Amino acid sequence: MNLDDSIRKLERLIAIYYLGNNYVSGGVELSRAESKLVMRQIMHSLEIAEMIRDKKL
């Protein structure tokens, strides 16, 4: 998997939250607040991946 594939996967994971769904971990659905925290961490990972791709890091 290359960096662009990883970026697309991160974007899909972020979309889960913005589509109004909560994340599920180990078969347990996270609360909206917990899902927001997860989404923010994924967003941070996406920003770093994009900086690496664009050589701004």
DSSP file (Angstrom, degrees, kcal/mol; ACC not computed):
  #  RESIDUE AA STRUCTURE BP1 BP2  ACC     N-H-->O    O-->H-N    N-H-->O    O-->H-N    TCO  KAPPA ALPHA  PHI   PSI    X-CA   Y-CA   Z-CA
    1    1 A M              0   0    0      0, 0.0     2,-0.1     0, 0.0     0, 0.0   0.000 360.0 360.0 360.0 130.9    0.0    0.0    0.0
    2    2 A N     >  -     0   0    0      1,-0.1     4,-1.9     4,-0.0     3,-0.2  -0.397 360.0 -96.0 -94.8 177.0    1.4    3.4   -0.9
    3    3 A L  H  > S+     0   0    0      1,-0.2     4,-2.5     2,-0.2     5,-0.2   0.868 122.4  54.9 -63.3 -38.8    0.9    6.7    0.8
    4    4 A D  H  > S+     0   0    0      1,-0.2     4,-2.2     2,-0.2    -1,-0.2   0.888 107.4  50.9 -63.5 -37.8   -2.0    7.8   -1.5
    5    5 A D  H  > S+     0   0    0      2,-0.2     4,-2.1    -3,-0.2    -1,-0.2   0.911 110.5  49.6 -63.2 -42.1   -3.8    4.6   -0.7
    6    6 A S  H  X S+     0   0    0     -4,-1.9     4,-2.5     1,-0.2    -2,-0.2   0.899 108.8  52.2 -63.5 -40.8   -3.3    5.3    3.0
    7    7 A I  H  X S+     0   0    0     -4,-2.5     4,-2.4     1,-0.2    -1,-0.2   0.918 109.0  49.9 -62.1 -43.8   -4.6    8.8    2.6
    8    8 A R  H  X S+     0   0    0     -4,-2.2     4,-2.1     2,-0.2    -1,-0.2   0.898 110.6  50.0 -61.8 -40.4   -7.8    7.6    0.9
    9    9 A K  H  X S+     0   0    0     -4,-2.1     4,-2.1     2,-0.2    -2,-0.2   0.911 110.3  49.8 -65.1 -41.8   -8.4    5.1    3.7
   10   10 A L  H  X S+     0   0    0     -4,-2.5     4,-2.3     1,-0.2    -2,-0.2   0.909 109.2  52.2 -62.2 -41.6   -8.0    7.8    6.3
   11   11 A E  H  X S+     0   0    0     -4,-2.4     4,-2.0     1,-0.2    -1,-0.2   0.895 108.9  50.3 -62.2 -39.5  -10.4   10.0    4.4
   12   12 A R  H  X S+     0   0    0     -4,-2.1     4,-1.1     2,-0.2    -1,-0.2   0.890 109.8  50.8 -65.1 -38.6  -13.0    7.1    4.4
   13   13 A L  H  X S+     0   0    0     -4,-2.1     4,-0.8     1,-0.2     3,-0.4   0.895 109.9  49.4 -66.0 -39.2  -12.5    6.7    8.1
   14   14 A I  H >X S+     0   0    0     -4,-2.3     4,-1.6     1,-0.2     3,-0.7   0.893 103.7  61.1 -64.9 -39.3  -13.1   10.4    8.7
   15   15 A A  H 3X S+     0   0    0     -4,-2.0     4,-1.8     1,-0.2     6,-0.2   0.809  91.6  67.8 -59.6 -30.7  -16.2   10.3    6.6
   16   16 A I  H 3<>S+     0   0    0     -4,-1.1     5,-2.0    -3,-0.4    -1,-0.2   0.933 104.4  42.7 -54.1 -47.8  -17.8    7.8    9.0
   17   17 A Y  H X<5S+     0   0    0     -4,-0.8     3,-1.7    -3,-0.7    -1,-0.2   0.925 113.7  49.9 -66.1 -45.4  -18.0   10.4   11.7
   18   18 A Y  H 3<5S+     0   0    0     -4,-1.6    -1,-0.2     1,-0.3    -2,-0.2   0.680 102.3  62.0 -72.9 -16.1  -19.2   13.2    9.4
   19   19 A L  T 3<5S-     0   0    0     -4,-1.8    -1,-0.3    -5,-0.2    -2,-0.2   0.426 124.6-102.8 -84.8   1.6  -21.9   10.9    8.0
   20   20 A G  T < 5S+     0   0    0     -3,-1.7     2,-0.2     1,-0.3    -3,-0.2   0.537  80.9 126.1  93.8   7.8  -23.3   10.8   11.5
   21   21 A N      < -     0   0    0     -5,-2.0    -1,-0.3    -6,-0.2     2,-0.3  -0.645  52.5-131.7 -97.9 157.2  -22.1    7.4   12.5
   22   22 A N        -     0   0    0     -2,-0.2     2,-0.1     1,-0.1    10,-0.1  -0.706  28.0-105.3 -99.7 157.3  -20.1    6.4   15.5
   23   23 A Y        -     0   0    0      8,-0.3     7,-3.2    -2,-0.3     2,-0.4  -0.470  26.9-143.1 -79.1 154.2  -17.0    4.2   15.4
   24   24 A V  E     -A   29   0A   0      5,-0.3     2,-0.4    -2,-0.1     5,-0.2  -0.978  16.8-177.2-120.9 131.1  -17.1    0.6   16.6
   25   25 A S  E >  S-A   28   0A   0      3,-2.7     3,-1.7    -2,-0.4    -2,-0.0  -0.983  72.0 -12.0-131.7 121.8  -14.2   -0.9   18.5
   26   26 A G  T 3  S-     0   0    0     -2,-0.4    -1,-0.1     1,-0.3     3,-0.1   0.821 128.4 -55.5  61.4  31.0  -14.2   -4.6   19.6
   27   27 A G  T 3  S+     0   0    0      1,-0.2     2,-0.5     0, 0.0    -1,-0.3   0.469 116.6 112.5  81.9   1.6  -17.9   -4.9   18.8
   28   28 A V  E <   -A   25   0A   0     -3,-1.7    -3,-2.7     0, 0.0     2,-0.4  -0.930  66.1-131.3-111.3 126.8  -18.8   -1.9   21.1
   29   29 A E  E     -A   24   0A   0     -2,-0.5    -5,-0.3    -5,-0.2     2,-0.1  -0.610  23.5-132.0 -77.2 129.6  -20.1    1.3   19.5
   30   30 A L        -     0   0    0     -7,-3.2    -1,-0.1    -2,-0.4    -8,-0.0  -0.421  24.8-104.5 -76.1 154.7  -18.3    4.3   20.9
   31   31 A S     >  -     0   0    0     -2,-0.1     4,-2.7     1,-0.1    -8,-0.3  -0.203  34.8-102.8 -69.0 170.3  -20.3    7.3   22.1
   32   32 A R  H  > S+     0   0    0      2,-0.2     4,-2.1     1,-0.2     5,-0.1   0.908 124.3  49.7 -62.6 -41.4  -20.5   10.4   19.9
   33   33 A A  H  > S+     0   0    0      2,-0.2     4,-1.7     1,-0.2    -1,-0.2   0.908 112.6  46.7 -64.5 -42.2  -17.9   12.2   22.1
   34   34 A E  H  > S+     0   0    0      1,-0.2     4,-2.1     2,-0.2    -2,-0.2   0.901 111.4  51.9 -66.2 -40.1  -15.5    9.2   21.9
   35   35 A S  H  X S+     0   0    0     -4,-2.7     4,-2.8     1,-0.2    -2,-0.2   0.866 105.8  55.2 -63.6 -36.0  -16.0    9.0   18.2
   36   36 A K  H  X S+     0   0    0     -4,-2.1     4,-2.3     2,-0.2    -1,-0.2   0.906 107.4  49.5 -63.6 -41.2  -15.2   12.7   17.9
   37   37 A L  H  X S+     0   0    0     -4,-1.7     4,-1.8     2,-0.2    -2,-0.2   0.912 112.1  48.0 -63.2 -42.6  -11.9   12.1   19.7
   38   38 A V  H  X S+     0   0    0     -4,-2.1     4,-2.4     1,-0.2    -2,-0.2   0.934 110.6  51.6 -62.9 -45.9  -11.1    9.2   17.4
   39   39 A M  H  X S+     0   0    0     -4,-2.8     4,-2.8     1,-0.2    -2,-0.2   0.895 107.6  52.7 -58.9 -41.1  -12.0   11.3   14.3
   40   40 A R  H  X S+     0   0    0     -4,-2.3     4,-2.1     2,-0.2    -1,-0.2   0.885 109.5  48.6 -63.8 -37.7   -9.7   14.1   15.5
   41   41 A Q  H  X S+     0   0    0     -4,-1.8     4,-2.1     2,-0.2    -1,-0.2   0.898 112.2  48.3 -67.9 -40.1   -6.8   11.6   15.8
   42   42 A I  H  X S+     0   0    0     -4,-2.4     4,-2.4     2,-0.2    -2,-0.2   0.908 110.1  52.8 -64.7 -40.9   -7.5   10.2   12.4
   43   43 A M  H  X S+     0   0    0     -4,-2.8     4,-2.5     1,-0.2    -2,-0.2   0.901 108.1  50.8 -60.3 -41.8   -7.6   13.8   11.0
   44   44 A H  H  X S+     0   0    0     -4,-2.1     4,-2.2     2,-0.2    -1,-0.2   0.916 109.7  49.9 -62.4 -43.4   -4.2   14.5   12.5
   45   45 A S  H  X S+     0   0    0     -4,-2.1     4,-2.5     1,-0.2    -2,-0.2   0.895 109.9  51.6 -61.4 -40.6   -2.8   11.4   10.9
   46   46 A L  H  X S+     0   0    0     -4,-2.4     4,-2.6     2,-0.2    -2,-0.2   0.922 108.1  51.3 -62.4 -44.7   -4.3   12.5    7.6
   47   47 A E  H  X S+     0   0    0     -4,-2.5     4,-2.0     1,-0.2    -2,-0.2   0.903 111.7  47.1 -60.4 -41.7   -2.7   15.9    7.9
   48   48 A I  H  X S+     0   0    0     -4,-2.2     4,-2.5     2,-0.2    -1,-0.2   0.924 111.6  50.9 -66.0 -43.9    0.7   14.4    8.6
   49   49 A A  H  X S+     0   0    0     -4,-2.5     4,-2.6     1,-0.2    -2,-0.2   0.904 110.9  48.8 -60.3 -41.8    0.4   11.9    5.7
   50   50 A E  H  X S+     0   0    0     -4,-2.6     4,-2.3     2,-0.2    -1,-0.2   0.876 110.1  51.3 -67.2 -36.6   -0.5   14.8    3.4
   51   51 A M  H  <>S+     0   0    0     -4,-2.0     5,-2.9     2,-0.2     6,-0.7   0.907 111.2  47.9 -65.1 -41.0    2.5   16.8    4.6
   52   52 A I  H ><5S+     0   0    0     -4,-2.5     3,-1.1     3,-0.2    -2,-0.2   0.941 112.3  49.2 -63.8 -45.9    4.8   13.9    3.9
   53   53 A R  H 3<5S+     0   0    0     -4,-2.6    -2,-0.2     1,-0.3    -1,-0.2   0.897 116.8  41.5 -59.0 -41.0    3.3   13.4    0.5
   54   54 A D  T 3<5S-     0   0    0     -4,-2.3    -1,-0.3    -5,-0.2    -2,-0.2   0.390 111.1-123.3 -89.6   3.3    3.7   17.1   -0.3
   55   55 A K  T < 5S+     0   0    0     -3,-1.1    -3,-0.2    -4,-0.4    -4,-0.1   0.828  74.2 126.2  59.0  36.7    7.1   17.1    1.3
   56   56 A K      <       0   0    0     -5,-2.9    -4,-0.2    -6,-0.2    -5,-0.1   0.365 360.0 360.0-101.7   3.3    6.2   19.9    3.7
   57   57 A L              0   0    0     -6,-0.7    -1,-0.2    -9,-0.1    -5,-0.1   0.421 360.0 360.0 -99.6 360.0    7.2   18.0    6.8
